[in-house]
Amino acid sequence: PVAVFNDAIRDGLKGSVFDALDQGYINGKANKGTAEKVIFGILGGVRGNGASWSVEDNAVINYMACHDNHTLWDKLAVSNPEASEEERLRMNRLGAAIVLLGKGVPFFLAGEELLRTKGGDHNSYMSSDAVNNIDWDSLTQGSPVMEMRDFYRGLIAMRKANSFFTQGEATCTVLDDGTVQVVWTLKGKTAAQAIINPADTALDWTLDQGDWGVLLSGWTANTAPAGTVSGTVTVEGKSVTILTAP
């Protein structure tokens, strides 16, 4: 079932669509407030602190951008004019990982995975094809566009291969600085956890006992664990690490 496009996670992640300069969790305003909006989407729109409304059966569409307003890549540029391309790529990557790990239905604007830009045009329904077309020529070997395309592909494959994302019970803990831990249980047992680090710097996270399988780390998303970590895991700045339980 589909009930609503989730504007809470949309604006929580990247700032209000009605204020081009406004920032959100992934692009400069990570705190407990924006994290609560993100958690609202991760949990599938259940009642909480992130929004004044709620839905049943995870009937939300979680997204960052659609045909209305700025594309994601344009919003990141406008709201962070001093940021380098690499910094904006990290913001994009963080947001995509969050959308793909949440309950409900993940949604992406066509071309979002290709860093789609409309040159800052936020209302392009009457604009030319040059503005609205997807720039397929940008998809060249080794380019940031291809790397992002492949990252989205990896996230989608990871989600499809691991049932805890959609069938598990998720609980979230948010720290004052906006760091979020998501823990999934499936059939009464811990299945996996995610550590979401919105800061620019790396985070060392202490794990419960045992060897945890690495599903997502940095730019690499896997359908099955690729190696294990124990004791402490380092989560890169502006990234999500997802680990399966021992």
Contacts in CASP RR format, 6 or more apart in sequence:
PFRMAT RR
TARGET T0000
AUTHOR 0000-0000-0000
METHOD contacts of the structure
MODEL  1
PVAVFNDAIRDGLKGSVFDALDQGYINGKANKGTAEKVIFGILGGVRGNG
ASWSVEDNAVINYMACHDNHTLWDKLAVSNPEASEEERLRMNRLGAAIVL
LGKGVPFFLAGEELLRTKGGDHNSYMSSDAVNNIDWDSLTQGSPVMEMRD
FYRGLIAMRKANSFFTQGEATCTVLDDGTVQVVWTLKGKTAAQAIINPAD
TALDWTLDQGDWGVLLSGWTANTAPAGTVSGTVTVEGKSVTILTAP
1 57 0 8 1.000
1 59 0 8 1.000
2 59 0 8 1.000
2 60 0 8 1.000
2 61 0 8 1.000
2 105 0 8 1.000
3 55 0 8 1.000
3 56 0 8 1.000
3 59 0 8 1.000
3 60 0 8 1.000
4 53 0 8 1.000
4 55 0 8 1.000
4 59 0 8 1.000
4 60 0 8 1.000
4 61 0 8 1.000
5 60 0 8 1.000
5 61 0 8 1.000
5 63 0 8 1.000
5 66 0 8 1.000
5 107 0 8 1.000
6 40 0 8 1.000
6 41 0 8 1.000
6 44 0 8 1.000
6 45 0 8 1.000
6 60 0 8 1.000
6 61 0 8 1.000
6 62 0 8 1.000
6 63 0 8 1.000
7 17 0 8 1.000
8 37 0 8 1.000
8 40 0 8 1.000
8 41 0 8 1.000
8 45 0 8 1.000
8 50 0 8 1.000
8 51 0 8 1.000
9 37 0 8 1.000
9 38 0 8 1.000
9 40 0 8 1.000
9 41 0 8 1.000
9 42 0 8 1.000
9 62 0 8 1.000
9 63 0 8 1.000
9 64 0 8 1.000
9 98 0 8 1.000
9 99 0 8 1.000
10 17 0 8 1.000
10 63 0 8 1.000
10 64 0 8 1.000
10 65 0 8 1.000
11 17 0 8 1.000
11 22 0 8 1.000
11 24 0 8 1.000
11 37 0 8 1.000
12 24 0 8 1.000
12 25 0 8 1.000
12 34 0 8 1.000
12 37 0 8 1.000
12 38 0 8 1.000
13 24 0 8 1.000
13 25 0 8 1.000
13 26 0 8 1.000
13 34 0 8 1.000
13 37 0 8 1.000
13 38 0 8 1.000
13 64 0 8 1.000
13 95 0 8 1.000
13 98 0 8 1.000
13 99 0 8 1.000
14 23 0 8 1.000
14 24 0 8 1.000
14 25 0 8 1.000
14 26 0 8 1.000
14 27 0 8 1.000
14 64 0 8 1.000
14 65 0 8 1.000
14 72 0 8 1.000
14 75 0 8 1.000
14 76 0 8 1.000
14 79 0 8 1.000
14 91 0 8 1.000
14 95 0 8 1.000
15 22 0 8 1.000
15 23 0 8 1.000
15 24 0 8 1.000
15 27 0 8 1.000
15 29 0 8 1.000
15 34 0 8 1.000
15 75 0 8 1.000
15 79 0 8 1.000
16 22 0 8 1.000
17 68 0 8 1.000
17 69 0 8 1.000
17 70 0 8 1.000
17 75 0 8 1.000
18 69 0 8 1.000
20 70 0 8 1.000
20 75 0 8 1.000
20 78 0 8 1.000
20 79 0 8 1.000
20 122 0 8 1.000
21 78 0 8 1.000
21 79 0 8 1.000
22 29 0 8 1.000
22 79 0 8 1.000
23 29 0 8 1.000
23 79 0 8 1.000
23 80 0 8 1.000
24 30 0 8 1.000
24 34 0 8 1.000
25 34 0 8 1.000
25 35 0 8 1.000
25 37 0 8 1.000
25 38 0 8 1.000
25 95 0 8 1.000
25 98 0 8 1.000
25 178 0 8 1.000
25 198 0 8 1.000
26 91 0 8 1.000
26 92 0 8 1.000
26 94 0 8 1.000
26 95 0 8 1.000
26 98 0 8 1.000
26 198 0 8 1.000
26 238 0 8 1.000
27 75 0 8 1.000
27 76 0 8 1.000
27 79 0 8 1.000
27 80 0 8 1.000
27 83 0 8 1.000
27 88 0 8 1.000
27 91 0 8 1.000
28 80 0 8 1.000
30 177 0 8 1.000
30 178 0 8 1.000
30 198 0 8 1.000
30 199 0 8 1.000
31 176 0 8 1.000
31 177 0 8 1.000
31 178 0 8 1.000
32 174 0 8 1.000
32 175 0 8 1.000
32 176 0 8 1.000
32 178 0 8 1.000
33 49 0 8 1.000
33 50 0 8 1.000
34 178 0 8 1.000
35 174 0 8 1.000
35 178 0 8 1.000
35 179 0 8 1.000
35 180 0 8 1.000
35 198 0 8 1.000
36 48 0 8 1.000
36 49 0 8 1.000
36 50 0 8 1.000
36 174 0 8 1.000
37 50 0 8 1.000
37 51 0 8 1.000
38 98 0 8 1.000
38 180 0 8 1.000
38 196 0 8 1.000
39 49 0 8 1.000
39 50 0 8 1.000
39 172 0 8 1.000
39 174 0 8 1.000
39 180 0 8 1.000
40 46 0 8 1.000
40 48 0 8 1.000
40 49 0 8 1.000
40 50 0 8 1.000
40 51 0 8 1.000
41 60 0 8 1.000
41 62 0 8 1.000
41 102 0 8 1.000
41 103 0 8 1.000
41 104 0 8 1.000
42 98 0 8 1.000
42 101 0 8 1.000
42 102 0 8 1.000
42 103 0 8 1.000
42 170 0 8 1.000
42 172 0 8 1.000
42 180 0 8 1.000
42 182 0 8 1.000
43 102 0 8 1.000
43 103 0 8 1.000
43 170 0 8 1.000
43 172 0 8 1.000
44 55 0 8 1.000
44 58 0 8 1.000
44 60 0 8 1.000
44 62 0 8 1.000
44 102 0 8 1.000
44 103 0 8 1.000
44 104 0 8 1.000
45 51 0 8 1.000
45 54 0 8 1.000
45 55 0 8 1.000
45 58 0 8 1.000
45 60 0 8 1.000
45 103 0 8 1.000
45 104 0 8 1.000
46 54 0 8 1.000
46 55 0 8 1.000
47 54 0 8 1.000
48 54 0 8 1.000
58 103 0 8 1.000
58 104 0 8 1.000
58 166 0 8 1.000
59 104 0 8 1.000
60 103 0 8 1.000
60 104 0 8 1.000
60 105 0 8 1.000
61 104 0 8 1.000
61 105 0 8 1.000
61 107 0 8 1.000
62 99 0 8 1.000
62 102 0 8 1.000
62 104 0 8 1.000
62 105 0 8 1.000
62 106 0 8 1.000
62 107 0 8 1.000
63 99 0 8 1.000
63 106 0 8 1.000
63 107 0 8 1.000
63 108 0 8 1.000
63 109 0 8 1.000
64 72 0 8 1.000
64 95 0 8 1.000
64 96 0 8 1.000
64 99 0 8 1.000
64 108 0 8 1.000
64 112 0 8 1.000
65 71 0 8 1.000
65 72 0 8 1.000
65 75 0 8 1.000
65 108 0 8 1.000
65 109 0 8 1.000
65 112 0 8 1.000
66 107 0 8 1.000
66 109 0 8 1.000
67 109 0 8 1.000
69 75 0 8 1.000
69 122 0 8 1.000
69 123 0 8 1.000
70 78 0 8 1.000
70 118 0 8 1.000
70 120 0 8 1.000
70 122 0 8 1.000
71 109 0 8 1.000
71 112 0 8 1.000
71 116 0 8 1.000
71 117 0 8 1.000
71 118 0 8 1.000
71 120 0 8 1.000
72 92 0 8 1.000
72 109 0 8 1.000
72 112 0 8 1.000
72 116 0 8 1.000
73 88 0 8 1.000
73 92 0 8 1.000
73 112 0 8 1.000
73 115 0 8 1.000
73 116 0 8 1.000
73 117 0 8 1.000
74 117 0 8 1.000
74 118 0 8 1.000
74 119 0 8 1.000
74 120 0 8 1.000
74 121 0 8 1.000
74 122 0 8 1.000
76 83 0 8 1.000
76 88 0 8 1.000
76 91 0 8 1.000
76 92 0 8 1.000
77 83 0 8 1.000
77 88 0 8 1.000
77 117 0 8 1.000
77 120 0 8 1.000
78 120 0 8 1.000
80 87 0 8 1.000
80 88 0 8 1.000
80 91 0 8 1.000
83 91 0 8 1.000
85 144 0 8 1.000
87 200 0 8 1.000
89 144 0 8 1.000
89 147 0 8 1.000
89 148 0 8 1.000
90 237 0 8 1.000
90 238 0 8 1.000
90 239 0 8 1.000
91 238 0 8 1.000
92 115 0 8 1.000
92 148 0 8 1.000
93 148 0 8 1.000
93 151 0 8 1.000
93 218 0 8 1.000
93 219 0 8 1.000
93 238 0 8 1.000
93 239 0 8 1.000
94 196 0 8 1.000
94 198 0 8 1.000
94 238 0 8 1.000
94 239 0 8 1.000
94 240 0 8 1.000
96 108 0 8 1.000
96 112 0 8 1.000
96 113 0 8 1.000
96 148 0 8 1.000
96 151 0 8 1.000
96 152 0 8 1.000
96 155 0 8 1.000
97 155 0 8 1.000
97 196 0 8 1.000
97 216 0 8 1.000
97 221 0 8 1.000
97 239 0 8 1.000
97 240 0 8 1.000
98 196 0 8 1.000
98 240 0 8 1.000
99 106 0 8 1.000
99 107 0 8 1.000
99 108 0 8 1.000
100 106 0 8 1.000
100 155 0 8 1.000
100 156 0 8 1.000
100 158 0 8 1.000
100 159 0 8 1.000
100 165 0 8 1.000
101 159 0 8 1.000
101 165 0 8 1.000
101 182 0 8 1.000
101 194 0 8 1.000
101 240 0 8 1.000
101 242 0 8 1.000
102 165 0 8 1.000
102 170 0 8 1.000
103 165 0 8 1.000
103 166 0 8 1.000
103 170 0 8 1.000
104 166 0 8 1.000
106 159 0 8 1.000
108 152 0 8 1.000
109 116 0 8 1.000
110 116 0 8 1.000
110 134 0 8 1.000
111 134 0 8 1.000
112 152 0 8 1.000
113 148 0 8 1.000
113 149 0 8 1.000
113 151 0 8 1.000
113 152 0 8 1.000
113 153 0 8 1.000
114 134 0 8 1.000
114 135 0 8 1.000
114 136 0 8 1.000
114 138 0 8 1.000
114 139 0 8 1.000
114 145 0 8 1.000
114 148 0 8 1.000
114 149 0 8 1.000
115 138 0 8 1.000
115 144 0 8 1.000
115 145 0 8 1.000
115 148 0 8 1.000
116 134 0 8 1.000
116 135 0 8 1.000
117 135 0 8 1.000
118 124 0 8 1.000
118 127 0 8 1.000
118 131 0 8 1.000
118 132 0 8 1.000
119 131 0 8 1.000
121 127 0 8 1.000
121 131 0 8 1.000
124 131 0 8 1.000
124 132 0 8 1.000
138 145 0 8 1.000
139 145 0 8 1.000
139 146 0 8 1.000
139 149 0 8 1.000
140 146 0 8 1.000
147 219 0 8 1.000
151 219 0 8 1.000
151 221 0 8 1.000
154 221 0 8 1.000
154 222 0 8 1.000
154 223 0 8 1.000
155 216 0 8 1.000
155 221 0 8 1.000
157 221 0 8 1.000
157 223 0 8 1.000
158 215 0 8 1.000
158 216 0 8 1.000
158 221 0 8 1.000
158 222 0 8 1.000
158 223 0 8 1.000
158 242 0 8 1.000
159 165 0 8 1.000
159 166 0 8 1.000
160 223 0 8 1.000
161 223 0 8 1.000
161 224 0 8 1.000
162 192 0 8 1.000
162 215 0 8 1.000
162 223 0 8 1.000
162 244 0 8 1.000
163 186 0 8 1.000
164 184 0 8 1.000
164 186 0 8 1.000
164 191 0 8 1.000
164 192 0 8 1.000
165 184 0 8 1.000
167 186 0 8 1.000
168 184 0 8 1.000
168 185 0 8 1.000
168 186 0 8 1.000
168 191 0 8 1.000
169 184 0 8 1.000
169 185 0 8 1.000
169 186 0 8 1.000
169 188 0 8 1.000
170 182 0 8 1.000
170 183 0 8 1.000
170 184 0 8 1.000
171 182 0 8 1.000
171 183 0 8 1.000
171 185 0 8 1.000
172 180 0 8 1.000
172 181 0 8 1.000
172 182 0 8 1.000
172 183 0 8 1.000
173 180 0 8 1.000
173 181 0 8 1.000
173 183 0 8 1.000
174 180 0 8 1.000
177 199 0 8 1.000
178 198 0 8 1.000
179 195 0 8 1.000
179 196 0 8 1.000
179 197 0 8 1.000
179 198 0 8 1.000
179 199 0 8 1.000
179 203 0 8 1.000
180 194 0 8 1.000
180 195 0 8 1.000
180 196 0 8 1.000
181 193 0 8 1.000
181 194 0 8 1.000
181 195 0 8 1.000
181 196 0 8 1.000
181 205 0 8 1.000
182 193 0 8 1.000
182 194 0 8 1.000
182 196 0 8 1.000
183 190 0 8 1.000
183 192 0 8 1.000
183 193 0 8 1.000
184 190 0 8 1.000
184 191 0 8 1.000
184 192 0 8 1.000
184 193 0 8 1.000
185 191 0 8 1.000
189 245 0 8 1.000
190 245 0 8 1.000
191 244 0 8 1.000
191 245 0 8 1.000
192 215 0 8 1.000
192 242 0 8 1.000
192 243 0 8 1.000
192 244 0 8 1.000
192 245 0 8 1.000
193 212 0 8 1.000
193 242 0 8 1.000
193 243 0 8 1.000
193 245 0 8 1.000
194 216 0 8 1.000
194 240 0 8 1.000
194 241 0 8 1.000
194 242 0 8 1.000
194 243 0 8 1.000
195 203 0 8 1.000
195 205 0 8 1.000
195 233 0 8 1.000
195 235 0 8 1.000
195 240 0 8 1.000
195 241 0 8 1.000
195 243 0 8 1.000
196 240 0 8 1.000
197 203 0 8 1.000
197 235 0 8 1.000
197 236 0 8 1.000
197 237 0 8 1.000
197 238 0 8 1.000
197 239 0 8 1.000
197 240 0 8 1.000
197 241 0 8 1.000
198 238 0 8 1.000
199 237 0 8 1.000
199 238 0 8 1.000
200 237 0 8 1.000
200 238 0 8 1.000
201 237 0 8 1.000
202 234 0 8 1.000
202 235 0 8 1.000
202 236 0 8 1.000
202 237 0 8 1.000
203 234 0 8 1.000
203 235 0 8 1.000
203 237 0 8 1.000
204 232 0 8 1.000
204 233 0 8 1.000
204 234 0 8 1.000
204 235 0 8 1.000
205 232 0 8 1.000
205 233 0 8 1.000
205 234 0 8 1.000
205 235 0 8 1.000
205 241 0 8 1.000
206 231 0 8 1.000
206 232 0 8 1.000
207 229 0 8 1.000
207 230 0 8 1.000
207 231 0 8 1.000
207 232 0 8 1.000
207 233 0 8 1.000
207 243 0 8 1.000
209 230 0 8 1.000
209 231 0 8 1.000
209 246 0 8 1.000
210 230 0 8 1.000
210 231 0 8 1.000
210 246 0 8 1.000
211 228 0 8 1.000
211 229 0 8 1.000
211 230 0 8 1.000
211 246 0 8 1.000
212 228 0 8 1.000
212 229 0 8 1.000
212 230 0 8 1.000
212 233 0 8 1.000
212 243 0 8 1.000
212 244 0 8 1.000
212 245 0 8 1.000
212 246 0 8 1.000
213 225 0 8 1.000
213 226 0 8 1.000
213 227 0 8 1.000
213 228 0 8 1.000
213 229 0 8 1.000
213 243 0 8 1.000
213 244 0 8 1.000
213 246 0 8 1.000
214 222 0 8 1.000
214 225 0 8 1.000
214 226 0 8 1.000
214 227 0 8 1.000
214 228 0 8 1.000
214 229 0 8 1.000
214 241 0 8 1.000
214 242 0 8 1.000
214 243 0 8 1.000
215 221 0 8 1.000
215 222 0 8 1.000
215 224 0 8 1.000
215 225 0 8 1.000
215 226 0 8 1.000
215 242 0 8 1.000
215 243 0 8 1.000
215 244 0 8 1.000
216 222 0 8 1.000
216 240 0 8 1.000
216 241 0 8 1.000
216 242 0 8 1.000
217 236 0 8 1.000
217 239 0 8 1.000
217 241 0 8 1.000
217 242 0 8 1.000
218 236 0 8 1.000
218 239 0 8 1.000
218 240 0 8 1.000
218 241 0 8 1.000
220 226 0 8 1.000
225 244 0 8 1.000
229 243 0 8 1.000
233 241 0 8 1.000
233 243 0 8 1.000
235 241 0 8 1.000
END
